[in-house]
Amino acid sequence: MNRNEKFFNHISDGNTFKGEFLTLGSAILDNKTIKNAFINIPLKTMNRHGLIAGATGTGKTKTLQVLAENLSDKGIPVVLMDVKGDLSGLAQSSHGHQKIEERHQKIGIPFESKAFPVELMSLSKQNGVRLRATVSEFGPVLISRILDVSQTQAGIISVIFKYCDDHKLPLLDLKDFKKILQYASKEGKSEFEESYGRISSASTGAILRRIVELEQQGGDLFFGEKSFEVNDLVRITEDGRGYINIIRLTDIQDKPKLFSTFMLSLLAEIYESFPEQGDADRPKLILFIDEAHLIFNEASKALLNQIESIVKLIRSKGIGLYFVTQNPTDVPESVLSQLGLKVQHALRAFTAKDRKAIKLAAQNYPDTDFYDTAGVLTSLGIGEALVSALDEKGRPTPLAATMMRAPMSRMDILTPTEINTLLRKSELVEKYNDSIDRESAYELLNKKIKQAEAINNQSRTQEQSKKIIRTSGSKYKRQNPIVKVLTSATFIRAVFGIIKKVI
């Protein structure tokens, strides 16, 4: 048996599964695609999370697109973070191309062109289903971690939430949150001290500055009603395909605080809402987080700990998280160690630091007799990647340089007209895009302050009136001594005595 035959059997045996699977492409050996040496990913282990990495222009986005398409066809809903704005083409079928046909002939899979059920979503003013959450839904712990406040300030935030719960003051948006902080250190200071202890105005001022920072990054658009229900992410079409939910993030690349806030709230809400699924045959939902460094680079230590905990726990809910980034080192080791599927596109070595990073990246993959992993990482072409997954028993599959299949949908963005057409058909746009500003903490506290001011004003008016009356009375007594003398009994008797003498 020659080397090629050994390699084919090695790949085929390691990629044969009893349950359902996705096919990413066919293996490459010695720079030649081995036809029908398919690289498969079992659905059973897709909730074990994954990584798609590689230098700019190597094909990461197309790999993400292929995975999303095949998951949708299997009836598994997908969430895509579209930071670069090039994923909306999933809603339209591919135009096809001769090079695509040639690629698929080498792989051994016939090329099929098709569109997929897509829902466009937005955190900001971009067109799409509006994604919002209320401050109350975050809770004091998560809000404190997002704002990266001190332990003392976190305690104050907990007191604020307790006060609002006790007094039925809904905390819906950042306007509500700022108002209750101001109230706690000004008009309601004595009330807070009596029931909850002293609250430092310096601490509330520091928290307010953190909120303003979040507002400047677009947090005021995200916090509010109507809150998005995460169960709307797991919708299935009538023909059994999963919806691909594309969250448009092209205008928040320079707002990492908002991006990490949204991601953490989404993962926390999914974890809280979805039931335990255990060791199921397929995932319930897959999330792809593009430009993952935007989360990790700007996250505080507390926030990173929260993300790490969710990554560890959320897979039992049937949720798979896939981080897409340029270099595996963009993802903390504590998170990287939790990722079962690794799709590594080419890395470029321009500096000594780059070469060191490539050696480290090569150590993340299983040993193989067929490749010099570090060397392959720098020689992969566009649309080629090193792939390692987990089989149905949780063991690593054979490492394979892979010729990736092409997307079935368009590999470009939709036109504004196509986007508007797609949104007009959306049921979720109608459900979520009308802003609601119901009576909440801001309005209720303003009423309370006005009522208190009215009572104080009335009290001051009454006190002033009494003072005027008292003053007037005292003036009257002081200004009429003659009347007092003329009306006295002594004066009257004297006058009558004089009159009698005259008579």
URMODA-V319444 format. One record per residue. N is the residue number from 1. RES is the residue in one small letter. SS is DSSP state (H for helix, E for strand, - for the rest). PHI is phi as a letter, one per 30 degrees, with the letter a starting at -180 (* if undefined). D_LAST is the distance of its C-alpha to the last C-alpha in Angstrom with 1 decimal. Layout:
BEGIN
n=N res=RES ss=SS phi=PHI d_last=D_LAST
n=N res=RES ss=SS phi=PHI d_last=D_LAST
END
This chain:
BEGIN
n=1 res=m ss=- phi=* d_last=162.9
n=2 res=n ss=- phi=d d_last=161.8
n=3 res=r ss=H phi=d d_last=158.4
n=4 res=n ss=H phi=d d_last=157.0
n=5 res=e ss=H phi=d d_last=157.9
n=6 res=k ss=H phi=d d_last=156.5
n=7 res=f ss=H phi=d d_last=153.3
n=8 res=f ss=H phi=e d_last=153.1
n=9 res=n ss=H phi=d d_last=153.6
n=10 res=h ss=H phi=e d_last=151.0
n=11 res=i ss=H phi=d d_last=148.4
n=12 res=s ss=H phi=d d_last=149.3
n=13 res=d ss=H phi=d d_last=149.2
n=14 res=g ss=H phi=d d_last=145.9
n=15 res=n ss=- phi=b d_last=144.2
n=16 res=t ss=- phi=c d_last=145.4
n=17 res=f ss=- phi=b d_last=142.7
n=18 res=k ss=- phi=d d_last=142.4
n=19 res=g ss=- phi=c d_last=139.0
n=20 res=e ss=- phi=d d_last=137.6
n=21 res=f ss=E phi=a d_last=137.6
n=22 res=l ss=E phi=c d_last=137.0
n=23 res=t ss=E phi=c d_last=139.7
n=24 res=l ss=E phi=c d_last=138.7
n=25 res=g ss=E phi=l d_last=142.2
n=26 res=s ss=E phi=b d_last=145.5
n=27 res=a ss=E phi=d d_last=146.6
n=28 res=i ss=E phi=c d_last=148.1
n=29 res=l ss=E phi=b d_last=150.9
n=30 res=d ss=- phi=h d_last=152.4
n=31 res=n ss=- phi=i d_last=150.4
n=32 res=k ss=E phi=b d_last=151.8
n=33 res=t ss=E phi=d d_last=149.9
n=34 res=i ss=E phi=c d_last=151.7
n=35 res=k ss=E phi=d d_last=151.5
n=36 res=n ss=E phi=i d_last=150.1
n=37 res=a ss=E phi=d d_last=149.1
n=38 res=f ss=E phi=d d_last=145.7
n=39 res=i ss=E phi=c d_last=142.6
n=40 res=n ss=E phi=c d_last=140.5
n=41 res=i ss=E phi=b d_last=137.0
n=42 res=p ss=E phi=d d_last=136.5
n=43 res=l ss=H phi=d d_last=133.2
n=44 res=k ss=H phi=e d_last=132.9
n=45 res=t ss=H phi=c d_last=132.1
n=46 res=m ss=H phi=d d_last=130.0
n=47 res=n ss=H phi=d d_last=126.8
n=48 res=r ss=H phi=d d_last=128.0
n=49 res=h ss=- phi=i d_last=126.6
n=50 res=g ss=E phi=a d_last=128.4
n=51 res=l ss=E phi=b d_last=128.6
n=52 res=i ss=E phi=b d_last=129.9
n=53 res=a ss=E phi=b d_last=130.3
n=54 res=g ss=- phi=l d_last=132.1
n=55 res=a ss=- phi=d d_last=131.8
n=56 res=t ss=- phi=e d_last=130.3
n=57 res=g ss=- phi=i d_last=132.7
n=58 res=t ss=- phi=c d_last=134.9
n=59 res=g ss=- phi=j d_last=133.9
n=60 res=k ss=H phi=e d_last=131.0
n=61 res=t ss=H phi=d d_last=129.0
n=62 res=k ss=H phi=d d_last=132.1
n=63 res=t ss=H phi=d d_last=132.7
n=64 res=l ss=H phi=e d_last=129.2
n=65 res=q ss=H phi=d d_last=129.7
n=66 res=v ss=H phi=d d_last=133.0
n=67 res=l ss=H phi=d d_last=131.4
n=68 res=a ss=H phi=d d_last=128.4
n=69 res=e ss=H phi=d d_last=130.7
n=70 res=n ss=H phi=d d_last=133.0
n=71 res=l ss=H phi=d d_last=130.1
n=72 res=s ss=H phi=e d_last=128.6
n=73 res=d ss=H phi=d d_last=132.0
n=74 res=k ss=- phi=d d_last=132.0
n=75 res=g ss=- phi=i d_last=128.7
n=76 res=i ss=- phi=c d_last=126.7
n=77 res=p ss=E phi=d d_last=123.5
n=78 res=v ss=E phi=b d_last=123.0
n=79 res=v ss=E phi=c d_last=120.1
n=80 res=l ss=E phi=c d_last=121.0
n=81 res=m ss=E phi=d d_last=118.8
n=82 res=d ss=E phi=c d_last=119.7
n=83 res=v ss=- phi=d d_last=118.6
n=84 res=k ss=- phi=d d_last=121.1
n=85 res=g ss=- phi=i d_last=120.7
n=86 res=d ss=- phi=c d_last=124.4
n=87 res=l ss=- phi=c d_last=124.4
n=88 res=s ss=H phi=d d_last=123.1
n=89 res=g ss=H phi=d d_last=126.7
n=90 res=l ss=H phi=e d_last=127.2
n=91 res=a ss=H phi=d d_last=125.9
n=92 res=q ss=- phi=b d_last=128.9
n=93 res=s ss=E phi=d d_last=132.6
n=94 res=s ss=- phi=d d_last=134.8
n=95 res=h ss=- phi=d d_last=136.8
n=96 res=g ss=- phi=i d_last=139.7
n=97 res=h ss=- phi=a d_last=142.1
n=98 res=q ss=H phi=d d_last=145.7
n=99 res=k ss=H phi=d d_last=144.8
n=100 res=i ss=H phi=d d_last=142.8
n=101 res=e ss=H phi=d d_last=145.8
n=102 res=e ss=H phi=d d_last=148.1
n=103 res=r ss=H phi=e d_last=145.7
n=104 res=h ss=H phi=d d_last=145.7
n=105 res=q ss=H phi=d d_last=149.5
n=106 res=k ss=H phi=d d_last=149.8
n=107 res=i ss=H phi=d d_last=147.3
n=108 res=g ss=- phi=j d_last=149.0
n=109 res=i ss=- phi=b d_last=145.9
n=110 res=p ss=- phi=d d_last=145.7
n=111 res=f ss=- phi=d d_last=142.8
n=112 res=e ss=- phi=b d_last=140.3
n=113 res=s ss=- phi=c d_last=137.5
n=114 res=k ss=- phi=a d_last=134.2
n=115 res=a ss=- phi=c d_last=130.4
n=116 res=f ss=- phi=b d_last=128.0
n=117 res=p ss=- phi=d d_last=124.7
n=118 res=v ss=E phi=b d_last=122.1
n=119 res=e ss=E phi=b d_last=118.3
n=120 res=l ss=E phi=d d_last=116.6
n=121 res=m ss=E phi=b d_last=113.5
n=122 res=s ss=E phi=b d_last=111.1
n=123 res=l ss=- phi=c d_last=108.4
n=124 res=s ss=- phi=b d_last=107.0
n=125 res=k ss=- phi=c d_last=106.8
n=126 res=q ss=- phi=d d_last=110.5
n=127 res=n ss=- phi=d d_last=111.6
n=128 res=g ss=- phi=l d_last=112.2
n=129 res=v ss=E phi=d d_last=110.7
n=130 res=r ss=E phi=d d_last=107.6
n=131 res=l ss=- phi=c d_last=107.7
n=132 res=r ss=- phi=b d_last=104.3
n=133 res=a ss=E phi=b d_last=102.9
n=134 res=t ss=- phi=c d_last=99.4
n=135 res=v ss=H phi=d d_last=98.1
n=136 res=s ss=H phi=e d_last=97.6
n=137 res=e ss=H phi=d d_last=101.3
n=138 res=f ss=H phi=d d_last=102.2
n=139 res=g ss=H phi=i d_last=100.2
n=140 res=p ss=H phi=d d_last=98.9
n=141 res=v ss=H phi=d d_last=102.3
n=142 res=l ss=H phi=d d_last=104.1
n=143 res=i ss=H phi=d d_last=101.2
n=144 res=s ss=H phi=d d_last=101.0
n=145 res=r ss=H phi=d d_last=104.7
n=146 res=i ss=H phi=d d_last=104.7
n=147 res=l ss=H phi=d d_last=101.8
n=148 res=d ss=- phi=h d_last=103.6
n=149 res=v ss=- phi=c d_last=100.4
n=150 res=s ss=- phi=d d_last=100.2
n=151 res=q ss=H phi=d d_last=100.0
n=152 res=t ss=H phi=d d_last=96.2
n=153 res=q ss=H phi=d d_last=95.6
n=154 res=a ss=H phi=d d_last=97.8
n=155 res=g ss=H phi=d d_last=95.6
n=156 res=i ss=H phi=d d_last=92.5
n=157 res=i ss=H phi=d d_last=94.3
n=158 res=s ss=H phi=d d_last=95.0
n=159 res=v ss=H phi=d d_last=91.3
n=160 res=i ss=H phi=e d_last=90.4
n=161 res=f ss=H phi=d d_last=92.9
n=162 res=k ss=H phi=d d_last=91.6
n=163 res=y ss=H phi=e d_last=88.0
n=164 res=c ss=H phi=d d_last=89.1
n=165 res=d ss=H phi=d d_last=91.0
n=166 res=d ss=H phi=d d_last=88.1
n=167 res=h ss=- phi=c d_last=85.6
n=168 res=k ss=- phi=h d_last=88.1
n=169 res=l ss=- phi=c d_last=88.1
n=170 res=p ss=- phi=d d_last=91.4
n=171 res=l ss=- phi=c d_last=93.0
n=172 res=l ss=- phi=c d_last=95.0
n=173 res=d ss=- phi=b d_last=95.4
n=174 res=l ss=H phi=d d_last=94.8
n=175 res=k ss=H phi=d d_last=91.4
n=176 res=d ss=H phi=d d_last=90.3
n=177 res=f ss=H phi=d d_last=91.8
n=178 res=k ss=H phi=d d_last=90.0
n=179 res=k ss=H phi=d d_last=86.7
n=180 res=i ss=H phi=d d_last=86.8
n=181 res=l ss=H phi=d d_last=87.8
n=182 res=q ss=H phi=d d_last=84.8
n=183 res=y ss=H phi=d d_last=82.5
n=184 res=a ss=H phi=d d_last=83.8
n=185 res=s ss=H phi=c d_last=83.0
n=186 res=k ss=- phi=b d_last=79.7
n=187 res=e ss=- phi=d d_last=77.4
n=188 res=g ss=- phi=c d_last=79.1
n=189 res=k ss=H phi=e d_last=79.8
n=190 res=s ss=H phi=d d_last=77.5
n=191 res=e ss=H phi=d d_last=78.9
n=192 res=f ss=H phi=d d_last=82.5
n=193 res=e ss=H phi=d d_last=81.8
n=194 res=e ss=H phi=d d_last=80.2
n=195 res=s ss=H phi=c d_last=83.2
n=196 res=y ss=H phi=b d_last=86.2
n=197 res=g ss=- phi=j d_last=85.6
n=198 res=r ss=- phi=d d_last=84.8
n=199 res=i ss=- phi=c d_last=86.5
n=200 res=s ss=- phi=d d_last=87.1
n=201 res=s ss=H phi=d d_last=86.0
n=202 res=a ss=H phi=d d_last=89.0
n=203 res=s ss=H phi=d d_last=91.4
n=204 res=t ss=H phi=d d_last=89.9
n=205 res=g ss=H phi=d d_last=90.1
n=206 res=a ss=H phi=d d_last=93.8
n=207 res=i ss=H phi=d d_last=94.5
n=208 res=l ss=H phi=d d_last=92.7
n=209 res=r ss=H phi=d d_last=95.0
n=210 res=r ss=H phi=d d_last=98.0
n=211 res=i ss=H phi=d d_last=96.8
n=212 res=v ss=H phi=d d_last=96.3
n=213 res=e ss=H phi=d d_last=99.9
n=214 res=l ss=H phi=d d_last=101.1
n=215 res=e ss=H phi=d d_last=99.1
n=216 res=q ss=H phi=d d_last=100.8
n=217 res=q ss=H phi=c d_last=104.2
n=218 res=g ss=H phi=j d_last=103.2
n=219 res=g ss=H phi=d d_last=101.7
n=220 res=d ss=H phi=d d_last=98.8
n=221 res=l ss=H phi=d d_last=101.5
n=222 res=f ss=H phi=d d_last=103.1
n=223 res=f ss=E phi=d d_last=100.1
n=224 res=g ss=- phi=l d_last=98.5
n=225 res=e ss=E phi=c d_last=99.3
n=226 res=k ss=- phi=d d_last=101.4
n=227 res=s ss=- phi=d d_last=103.3
n=228 res=f ss=- phi=d d_last=107.1
n=229 res=e ss=- phi=c d_last=108.9
n=230 res=v ss=H phi=d d_last=112.0
n=231 res=n ss=H phi=d d_last=113.9
n=232 res=d ss=H phi=d d_last=114.1
n=233 res=l ss=H phi=d d_last=116.5
n=234 res=v ss=- phi=c d_last=119.2
n=235 res=r ss=- phi=d d_last=119.7
n=236 res=i ss=E phi=b d_last=123.2
n=237 res=t ss=- phi=d d_last=124.5
n=238 res=e ss=- phi=d d_last=126.0
n=239 res=d ss=- phi=c d_last=129.5
n=240 res=g ss=- phi=i d_last=128.8
n=241 res=r ss=- phi=c d_last=128.1
n=242 res=g ss=E phi=d d_last=125.3
n=243 res=y ss=- phi=d d_last=122.7
n=244 res=i ss=E phi=c d_last=122.8
n=245 res=n ss=E phi=c d_last=119.2
n=246 res=i ss=E phi=c d_last=119.0
n=247 res=i ss=E phi=c d_last=115.9
n=248 res=r ss=E phi=d d_last=115.6
n=249 res=l ss=- phi=b d_last=114.5
n=250 res=t ss=- phi=d d_last=115.8
n=251 res=d ss=- phi=c d_last=112.3
n=252 res=i ss=- phi=b d_last=111.4
n=253 res=q ss=- phi=d d_last=114.2
n=254 res=d ss=- phi=c d_last=111.8
n=255 res=k ss=- phi=b d_last=109.3
n=256 res=p ss=H phi=d d_last=111.0
n=257 res=k ss=H phi=d d_last=107.7
n=258 res=l ss=H phi=d d_last=107.2
n=259 res=f ss=H phi=d d_last=110.9
n=260 res=s ss=H phi=d d_last=110.9
n=261 res=t ss=H phi=d d_last=107.6
n=262 res=f ss=H phi=d d_last=109.0
n=263 res=m ss=H phi=d d_last=112.3
n=264 res=l ss=H phi=d d_last=110.8
n=265 res=s ss=H phi=d d_last=108.3
n=266 res=l ss=H phi=d d_last=111.2
n=267 res=l ss=H phi=d d_last=113.5
n=268 res=a ss=H phi=d d_last=110.7
n=269 res=e ss=H phi=d d_last=109.8
n=270 res=i ss=H phi=d d_last=113.4
n=271 res=y ss=H phi=d d_last=113.9
n=272 res=e ss=H phi=d d_last=110.9
n=273 res=s ss=H phi=d d_last=111.7
n=274 res=f ss=- phi=d d_last=115.4
n=275 res=p ss=- phi=d d_last=117.1
n=276 res=e ss=- phi=d d_last=119.7
n=277 res=q ss=- phi=c d_last=123.1
n=278 res=g ss=- phi=i d_last=125.4
n=279 res=d ss=- phi=d d_last=129.0
n=280 res=a ss=- phi=d d_last=129.2
n=281 res=d ss=- phi=d d_last=132.1
n=282 res=r ss=- phi=a d_last=130.0
n=283 res=p ss=- phi=d d_last=126.7
n=284 res=k ss=- phi=c d_last=123.6
n=285 res=l ss=E phi=a d_last=122.4
n=286 res=i ss=E phi=b d_last=123.6
n=287 res=l ss=E phi=c d_last=121.4
n=288 res=f ss=E phi=c d_last=122.8
n=289 res=i ss=E phi=c d_last=120.6
n=290 res=d ss=- phi=d d_last=121.8
n=291 res=e ss=- phi=h d_last=121.1
n=292 res=a ss=- phi=d d_last=120.3
n=293 res=h ss=H phi=d d_last=119.7
n=294 res=l ss=H phi=d d_last=116.3
n=295 res=i ss=H phi=d d_last=115.2
n=296 res=f ss=H phi=d d_last=116.7
n=297 res=n ss=- phi=d d_last=116.2
n=298 res=e ss=- phi=c d_last=112.4
n=299 res=a ss=- phi=d d_last=111.8
n=300 res=s ss=- phi=d d_last=110.0
n=301 res=k ss=H phi=d d_last=111.7
n=302 res=a ss=H phi=d d_last=109.5
n=303 res=l ss=H phi=d d_last=110.3
n=304 res=l ss=H phi=d d_last=114.0
n=305 res=n ss=H phi=d d_last=113.9
n=306 res=q ss=H phi=d d_last=112.2
n=307 res=i ss=H phi=d d_last=114.9
n=308 res=e ss=H phi=e d_last=117.7
n=309 res=s ss=H phi=d d_last=116.3
n=310 res=i ss=H phi=d d_last=116.1
n=311 res=v ss=H phi=e d_last=119.7
n=312 res=k ss=H phi=d d_last=120.9
n=313 res=l ss=H phi=c d_last=119.1
n=314 res=i ss=H phi=d d_last=119.0
n=315 res=r ss=H phi=d d_last=122.8
n=316 res=s ss=H phi=d d_last=122.5
n=317 res=k ss=H phi=c d_last=120.4
n=318 res=g ss=- phi=i d_last=123.3
n=319 res=i ss=E phi=c d_last=121.9
n=320 res=g ss=E phi=c d_last=124.1
n=321 res=l ss=E phi=c d_last=122.7
n=322 res=y ss=E phi=b d_last=124.9
n=323 res=f ss=E phi=c d_last=124.0
n=324 res=v ss=E phi=c d_last=125.4
n=325 res=t ss=E phi=a d_last=125.5
n=326 res=q ss=- phi=d d_last=127.8
n=327 res=n ss=- phi=b d_last=128.7
n=328 res=p ss=H phi=e d_last=128.7
n=329 res=t ss=H phi=d d_last=126.9
n=330 res=d ss=H phi=d d_last=123.8
n=331 res=v ss=- phi=c d_last=123.3
n=332 res=p ss=- phi=e d_last=122.4
n=333 res=e ss=H phi=e d_last=125.2
n=334 res=s ss=H phi=d d_last=123.1
n=335 res=v ss=H phi=d d_last=122.9
n=336 res=l ss=H phi=e d_last=126.4
n=337 res=s ss=- phi=d d_last=127.9
n=338 res=q ss=- phi=c d_last=126.5
n=339 res=l ss=- phi=c d_last=128.2
n=340 res=g ss=- phi=d d_last=131.4
n=341 res=l ss=E phi=c d_last=132.6
n=342 res=k ss=E phi=b d_last=133.2
n=343 res=v ss=E phi=c d_last=134.3
n=344 res=q ss=E phi=c d_last=135.0
n=345 res=h ss=- phi=d d_last=135.8
n=346 res=a ss=- phi=d d_last=137.3
n=347 res=l ss=- phi=c d_last=135.6
n=348 res=r ss=- phi=c d_last=136.3
n=349 res=a ss=- phi=c d_last=137.1
n=350 res=f ss=- phi=c d_last=136.2
n=351 res=t ss=- phi=b d_last=135.1
n=352 res=a ss=H phi=d d_last=136.0
n=353 res=k ss=H phi=d d_last=132.7
n=354 res=d ss=H phi=d d_last=133.8
n=355 res=r ss=H phi=d d_last=137.1
n=356 res=k ss=H phi=d d_last=135.5
n=357 res=a ss=H phi=d d_last=133.1
n=358 res=i ss=H phi=d d_last=136.2
n=359 res=k ss=H phi=d d_last=137.9
n=360 res=l ss=H phi=d d_last=134.8
n=361 res=a ss=H phi=d d_last=134.5
n=362 res=a ss=H phi=d d_last=138.2
n=363 res=q ss=- phi=d d_last=137.5
n=364 res=n ss=- phi=d d_last=135.2
n=365 res=y ss=- phi=c d_last=138.2
n=366 res=p ss=- phi=d d_last=141.0
n=367 res=d ss=- phi=d d_last=144.2
n=368 res=t ss=- phi=b d_last=147.0
n=369 res=d ss=- phi=d d_last=150.8
n=370 res=f ss=- phi=c d_last=150.7
n=371 res=y ss=- phi=b d_last=148.1
n=372 res=d ss=- phi=c d_last=146.9
n=373 res=t ss=H phi=e d_last=143.3
n=374 res=a ss=H phi=d d_last=141.9
n=375 res=g ss=H phi=d d_last=144.5
n=376 res=v ss=H phi=d d_last=143.9
n=377 res=l ss=H phi=e d_last=140.2
n=378 res=t ss=H phi=c d_last=140.9
n=379 res=s ss=H phi=c d_last=143.7
n=380 res=l ss=- phi=d d_last=142.1
n=381 res=g ss=- phi=c d_last=141.9
n=382 res=i ss=- phi=d d_last=139.2
n=383 res=g ss=- phi=i d_last=138.7
n=384 res=e ss=E phi=b d_last=140.5
n=385 res=a ss=E phi=a d_last=138.9
n=386 res=l ss=E phi=d d_last=139.6
n=387 res=v ss=E phi=b d_last=138.6
n=388 res=s ss=E phi=b d_last=138.1
n=389 res=a ss=- phi=b d_last=136.5
n=390 res=l ss=E phi=c d_last=136.3
n=391 res=d ss=- phi=d d_last=138.7
n=392 res=e ss=- phi=d d_last=137.7
n=393 res=k ss=- phi=c d_last=138.0
n=394 res=g ss=- phi=i d_last=135.8
n=395 res=r ss=- phi=c d_last=138.7
n=396 res=p ss=E phi=d d_last=139.1
n=397 res=t ss=- phi=d d_last=141.4
n=398 res=p ss=- phi=e d_last=144.1
n=399 res=l ss=- phi=d d_last=142.8
n=400 res=a ss=E phi=b d_last=144.0
n=401 res=a ss=E phi=d d_last=143.7
n=402 res=t ss=E phi=b d_last=142.9
n=403 res=m ss=E phi=d d_last=143.3
n=404 res=m ss=E phi=d d_last=140.1
n=405 res=r ss=- phi=d d_last=140.1
n=406 res=a ss=- phi=d d_last=138.2
n=407 res=p ss=- phi=d d_last=135.0
n=408 res=m ss=- phi=d d_last=135.4
n=409 res=s ss=E phi=c d_last=132.2
n=410 res=r ss=- phi=d d_last=131.4
n=411 res=m ss=- phi=c d_last=131.3
n=412 res=d ss=- phi=a d_last=128.5
n=413 res=i ss=- phi=c d_last=125.0
n=414 res=l ss=- phi=d d_last=123.8
n=415 res=t ss=- phi=d d_last=122.6
n=416 res=p ss=H phi=e d_last=118.9
n=417 res=t ss=H phi=d d_last=120.0
n=418 res=e ss=H phi=d d_last=121.9
n=419 res=i ss=H phi=d d_last=118.9
n=420 res=n ss=H phi=d d_last=116.5
n=421 res=t ss=H phi=d d_last=119.1
n=422 res=l ss=H phi=d d_last=119.3
n=423 res=l ss=H phi=d d_last=115.5
n=424 res=r ss=H phi=d d_last=115.1
n=425 res=k ss=- phi=d d_last=117.4
n=426 res=s ss=- phi=d d_last=115.5
n=427 res=e ss=H phi=d d_last=113.5
n=428 res=l ss=H phi=d d_last=111.7
n=429 res=v ss=H phi=e d_last=110.3
n=430 res=e ss=H phi=d d_last=108.4
n=431 res=k ss=H phi=d d_last=107.3
n=432 res=y ss=H phi=c d_last=106.0
n=433 res=n ss=- phi=d d_last=105.2
n=434 res=d ss=- phi=d d_last=101.8
n=435 res=s ss=- phi=d d_last=99.2
n=436 res=i ss=E phi=c d_last=96.5
n=437 res=d ss=- phi=b d_last=93.1
n=438 res=r ss=- phi=d d_last=91.4
n=439 res=e ss=- phi=d d_last=88.1
n=440 res=s ss=- phi=b d_last=89.0
n=441 res=a ss=H phi=e d_last=87.5
n=442 res=y ss=H phi=e d_last=86.4
n=443 res=e ss=H phi=d d_last=84.4
n=444 res=l ss=H phi=d d_last=83.0
n=445 res=l ss=H phi=d d_last=81.9
n=446 res=n ss=H phi=d d_last=80.2
n=447 res=k ss=H phi=d d_last=78.3
n=448 res=k ss=H phi=d d_last=77.4
n=449 res=i ss=H phi=d d_last=76.2
n=450 res=k ss=H phi=d d_last=74.2
n=451 res=q ss=H phi=d d_last=72.6
n=452 res=a ss=H phi=d d_last=71.7
n=453 res=e ss=H phi=d d_last=70.3
n=454 res=a ss=H phi=d d_last=68.3
n=455 res=i ss=H phi=d d_last=66.9
n=456 res=n ss=H phi=d d_last=66.2
n=457 res=n ss=H phi=d d_last=64.5
n=458 res=q ss=H phi=d d_last=62.4
n=459 res=s ss=H phi=d d_last=61.4
n=460 res=r ss=H phi=d d_last=60.6
n=461 res=t ss=H phi=d d_last=58.5
n=462 res=q ss=H phi=d d_last=56.6
n=463 res=e ss=H phi=d d_last=56.0
n=464 res=q ss=H phi=d d_last=54.8
n=465 res=s ss=H phi=d d_last=52.4
n=466 res=k ss=H phi=d d_last=51.0
n=467 res=k ss=H phi=d d_last=50.8
n=468 res=i ss=H phi=d d_last=48.8
n=469 res=i ss=H phi=d d_last=46.4
n=470 res=r ss=H phi=d d_last=46.0
n=471 res=t ss=H phi=d d_last=45.6
n=472 res=s ss=H phi=d d_last=43.1
n=473 res=g ss=H phi=d d_last=41.0
n=474 res=s ss=H phi=d d_last=41.1
n=475 res=k ss=H phi=d d_last=40.2
n=476 res=y ss=H phi=d d_last=37.2
n=477 res=k ss=H phi=d d_last=35.9
n=478 res=r ss=H phi=d d_last=36.6
n=479 res=q ss=H phi=d d_last=35.1
n=480 res=n ss=- phi=b d_last=31.6
n=481 res=p ss=H phi=d d_last=30.0
n=482 res=i ss=H phi=d d_last=26.7
n=483 res=v ss=H phi=e d_last=26.6
n=484 res=k ss=H phi=d d_last=27.3
n=485 res=v ss=H phi=d d_last=24.5
n=486 res=l ss=H phi=d d_last=21.9
n=487 res=t ss=- phi=c d_last=23.0
n=488 res=s ss=- phi=d d_last=23.2
n=489 res=a ss=H phi=d d_last=21.2
n=490 res=t ss=H phi=d d_last=20.3
n=491 res=f ss=H phi=d d_last=18.7
n=492 res=i ss=H phi=d d_last=16.8
n=493 res=r ss=H phi=d d_last=15.5
n=494 res=a ss=H phi=d d_last=14.5
n=495 res=v ss=H phi=d d_last=12.6
n=496 res=f ss=H phi=d d_last=10.7
n=497 res=g ss=H phi=d d_last=10.1
n=498 res=i ss=H phi=d d_last=8.8
n=499 res=i ss=H phi=d d_last=6.3
n=500 res=k ss=H phi=d d_last=5.1
n=501 res=k ss=H phi=d d_last=5.4
n=502 res=v ss=H phi=d d_last=3.7
n=503 res=i ss=- phi=d d_last=0.0
END
